[in-house]
Amino acid sequence: MAPVDPILLLRSLDTMSDLALIYDRQSRRVYSNKAAQALGEAASAFDSYLAEVFKTRGPVTARQSLEVGANLRRFETVFTPLLGDNGNPQFVIAIARDVTALKIYSMISDSTRPSEPDGGNTAERNESVGARSTVKA
């Protein structure tokens, strides 16, 4: 397989409707695609998962609710470490999908079915610019 041109890769990320963020080993955001830039300061809510990715050296999936302007948006984000030759994460790429419409559909769909106990342990966070709420399990 031929090497991928980094400029082509970044241009491709810019065309995505999903948010794409890349972080270096110091947890500094070194790239945000246009969709992430459109969130402005609210995009910083994704930064809080980096320590776990660098520690575990594996992907982390998070579900978050963010206040974006006057709207509550729900995101499902996958944080994936980009490992160097030594097996340590050199960068982390985060791809966040806005699942607000899916969440609403799920709530409507669930209201028509009998309740079932929640056996899952996926953590969700409700976040807004400048403030973080507690993790809900």
N, C-alpha and C positions, 0 to 999 in steps of 0.2 A: 504494500500500500504506500502510495506517495505521501510525503509530508503535506499537511494542510497549511496553506498560507494564513498566518495569524490575522492579517487584515480582512481576508475573506470570512474568517470565523467571526470576528467582531461585527462585521457588516451583517452577517447572518443573524447573530443574536439581536441586533438592532431591529430586525424586521419582525421579531416575535411579539405576539400580544402578551405572552407570559413575561413576568419580571425576571431578569437575569442579572445577578450580582456576583462579582469575583473579589475575593479577599486574599491578602497575602498572609505570611506566617505571623505578622504582627497584628493581625485582625484589622488591618486597614482596608477599606474598600478601594480597590484599584480600578474597578470597572462597574458601570451601571448602564444597562441598555436604556433605550428611550422610554419604554414602559415603566421602568423603575424610576427614572428621572422625573416622570410625570407625577409620581407620588410625593416628591419633595422630601421634606423632613420625616414623613411617616415611614419612609423606607428604612430608616435607622432601626426600626423595631426588629428587623431581621438579624441584626448584628449579634443579638444576645445568644444565639445558638452556636456560635463559632467555637467556643471553648470545648464544648462536648465533641464536636467533629474532630478537632485537633487531638483531643485526648483519646478518643476511641479509634481514630483512623478509619472510621467507617461512615457510611451515609446515615443521616438523621432526617426523619420526616417530622414536620411540625404543622399543626393547624393553628391558625391565628385569626383573631378578629381585630381589625384596625379601624379606628375612626379616621376617615379620609374626608376632610371638610366636614360636611354635615351628614355624611353617609357612613354606615357601618359596613365594611367590606370583609369578607371571609377569604382567607388564603390557605392553600395547602402548599407547603414548601418542602423541597428535597434539597438538603445540603450534602454535597458530595465532595470528599477530599480528592485533590489531584496530587497523587503521590510522586515523589522524586525517585531517583535510582536507589536511594537508601531505604525506601519504604516509608519514609516520613512524609506527612502532608506538606506540600510546598505552597499550595493554594487551596481554596475552597470555592466551589461554584454553587450558588444557590439559584434554583429555578422555582419561582412562586407562581402558582396559578390561582386566579381569582375564581373561587367556587361559590360565590354568593348566590348565584341563580340556582346552582345544584343544591345548596343548603336549603333554600326556600322550597324547592321542589320536594326535597326529602322530608321536610317538615309537613308539607301538605299531604304527601303520600303516607307518612307515618300516622297522621291524624285519622286516616281511614282504616288503619289496622289496629288490632288489639295490642296493648303494650306488652313488651317483653323486657326482662331484666337486662341491663347493660352489662355485658361481660367484658367489654373492652377496657383497655388502659391507656388509650391514646390521650396525651395531654393537649389541652387547648389553652391558649392565652388570649385574653382580651387586652388589647393595647391601644393607646392613643399617643399622639405626639406629646412627649414630655412626661408621660406617666405610664406606669405598668401596673396592671392588676395582678392578683395572685393566679397561680396555675390552677386550672380546674381539671379534675380527673374524671 
